[in-house]
């Protein structure tokens, strides 16, 4: 099909880069798209617990239904406050 040009041809795959590549950056390695697609996907690491600071109380959905005509009184917080 020589001489025939599709509408999308020429536009396909062209996007603005997500980061600006600087000229002074060293090239570590260059790989083709085929080689990149054959790589194993990155597996996320298991998250670690940075700090344990008590518990999270259940959310009170009654506050979502509050109106100016039907006011709800907030209960004082009786839990422990942690500065992390």
PEZI-V976669 format. One record per residue. N is the residue number from 1. RES is the residue in one letter. PHI is phi in whole degrees, 0 to 359 (none if undefined). Layout:
N_RES_PHI ; N_RES_PHI
This chain:
1_X_none ; 2_X_283 ; 3_X_88 ; 4_X_263 ; 5_X_241 ; 6_X_284 ; 7_X_300 ; 8_X_276 ; 9_X_292 ; 10_X_98 ; 11_X_264 ; 12_X_294 ; 13_X_82 ; 14_X_265 ; 15_X_224 ; 16_X_289 ; 17_X_293 ; 18_X_283 ; 19_X_227 ; 20_X_270 ; 21_X_275 ; 22_X_275 ; 23_X_290 ; 24_X_273 ; 25_X_285 ; 26_X_283 ; 27_X_273 ; 28_X_275 ; 29_X_200 ; 30_X_233 ; 31_X_225 ; 32_X_281 ; 33_X_297 ; 34_X_299 ; 35_X_294 ; 36_X_296 ; 37_X_289 ; 38_X_277 ; 39_X_294 ; 40_X_291 ; 41_X_294 ; 42_X_287 ; 43_X_265 ; 44_X_292 ; 45_X_277 ; 46_X_288 ; 47_X_293 ; 48_X_251 ; 49_X_269 ; 50_X_286 ; 51_X_203 ; 52_X_243 ; 53_X_232 ; 54_X_95 ; 55_X_227 ; 56_X_257 ; 57_X_283 ; 58_X_294 ; 59_X_281 ; 60_X_269 ; 61_X_285 ; 62_X_298 ; 63_X_294 ; 64_X_291 ; 65_X_263 ; 66_X_290 ; 67_X_226 ; 68_X_293 ; 69_X_280 ; 70_X_229 ; 71_X_286 ; 72_X_244 ; 73_X_269 ; 74_X_282 ; 75_X_280 ; 76_X_293 ; 77_X_283 ; 78_X_249 ; 79_X_276 ; 80_X_263 ; 81_X_257 ; 82_X_250 ; 83_X_263 ; 84_X_257
